Amino acid sequence: EAQGLEVVLTRDDDTFIALDERTRIANRQHGDLFISIHCNAAPSKTLRGIETYTLNTSSNRYSVRLAARENATTERGINDLQYILADLATKANTGESQRLAERVQKSLIRGLSADYKGIRDLGTKEALFVVLLGAKMPSILVETSFLSNPEDEQRLASPEYQQSLADQIAEAVD
């Protein structure tokens, strides 16, 4: 907003909104970009880092497992037809989504590394996330850090870290 952009939040508290409803909100608002911001988790408490995703029907085992965890809260199943529709729906925005993902990832890593130790770049990846399925604009999902890592969890609880994350994403969008 400080940069003169209109920002629409799908939520600003811990009230649950279904993943596919978040995408519908973005589409109804005719958004130019859709950025879904998440906190990651893993069985290992040592895993940490930041990664940014675009939508794709990936066969990478890690991406499939992560997508299954992220998608677990939706009632909607993902069948072959949805894979095909997701692929068709994203063709027009694939390049823009990938460029946005790369810019956001680089901005987060560069900006956060200046103030925090142990920021790990897990890169940009592709996965079939329900929250990105059907977005009619370039869309990404940002995994900001791991709640399962004690140090990352402490950072994520900090308003300063949250603001740094937001600032770096905004800088990339600008």
N, C-alpha and C positions, 0 to 999 in steps of 0.2 A: 504494500500500500504506500509506503514511503517513496517508492520509485514510480508512483503514479499508476500502478497496476490494480485492477479490480481482483480481489481475492475472495473466493468463496470456500468456506470450511464446511466439510460434510459433518463435522462435529468439533466441539471445542472443550469437551469434557469426556469422562469415561463411559458415557452412555453408548451402548452397543447399537451400531447401525449395520445391517447386513452388508456383506461385501458387494453384492451386485447392486444394492440400493445406492451405494456410494458412487458407482459408475453412472447410474441413472441420474443422480443429482448433477454430476458434471455435464452430462449430455443435455439435461433440461436447461441448465444455465448457459449452454452453448460455449463452454469453456474452450480456450485456446490451447491449454495444457492441462493434463491431469497428473498430479504428483501424489502418490500414496506413500505416506511416511510411516514406517514400522520399526519395531525393535525386534531384533533377531534373538534366537535361543538355540542351544544345542545341548546334547547330552554331556559333552565335555565342558568343564568349567574353565578350561584354558583357552578355548577358541574365542577369538575376538577379531574385530575388523568391521569394515564398512563395505557394502556391496550395493550395486544398483542394477535393477532388472528392467528389461523390456519383455513384452509378451511374445511368446513363441511356443510351439509345441515341441519342447525340448525332450531329448531322451537322456540327457545327462543325469546320472543317478542322484547326485546331490541336489540338483535343481528340482527333480521330481519329488524327492523327499521333502524339501523345503516347501514346495507348492502344496503338497498334501497337508502339511501342518497349517499353512496359511489358509487353505481352502476348507479346512475342517469345520469352520463355523458356519459354512453356507449349507443350506438345504438342497441346493441345486447340485446335481451330479454332472460330471463331465463325460459325455459320451462321444462317439466318433463324429456325429453331426456337429457337436459343439466345437470339436477340434477343427473341423473344416471351416465352419463359420468364423471362428476366431482367426484362422489364417487369412480368410478373405477380408475380414473387417480391418485387419491390421496392415494389409499390403500398402495402402495409400499413406499410412503414417509411419511405416517402419523406419525409414531413413531419419525422419525428424525425431522419432522416439530414441533411436540409437545415438544421435548427436546430443540430444538432451541428456541422456543417461551418462554419456562420456563427460560432458561438461560438469554435470552435478557431481559425479564421482571425483573428478580432478579437483574441483573447487573444495569439496569436503576434505579430501586428503591433504591438500595444500594448506587450507585455512586452519584446520584442526591441529595438524602436526606442528604448527607454529606455537601453539599454546599447551598442547597435551602430549605426553610421552606415550609410546606404544600404539599409536594410531596405525592400523594395518590396512593396506589397500587390497581388498579381495576382488576388485575389478568390476567390470560390467558383465552381466550374464543375461541369459534368456530363460524364461520358464512360463508355464501356463498358470498364471495367477487369475483366479476368478475376478478379483477386484479390478484387473485391467481388461478383462474380457468385455468386448462390446463398446469400449471407449471410442468415441468418434473424433478424437483429437490425439495428438502425440501424448503418450502416457508412459509413466515409469513408476516403479516401486523402489523406494530407498530403504534398505535395512541399515539403520543408523549406528547400531552397536549391539552387542550381545547382553541381554538381561541375565544370561546364565554365567557370565563372567563377572566375578565380584567387583572388580575395578570399573568395568564398563557400566555395571548396574548403578554404582555410586555416581558415576558421571551423568548417566541418563536421568538421575533424580535431581540433578543440579540445574536450577534455572539458567545459570551462566552457560552450561554446556548445551542446553536446549536452545538458547538464543544463538550460540555459535553455529549450531546445526542449521537453524533457520536462516541465519545471515549468509552462510555459504551456499545454501540452496538458492536463496534470492539472488545472490551475486551471479550464479551460473545462469539463472533465468534471464537476468538483465543482459 
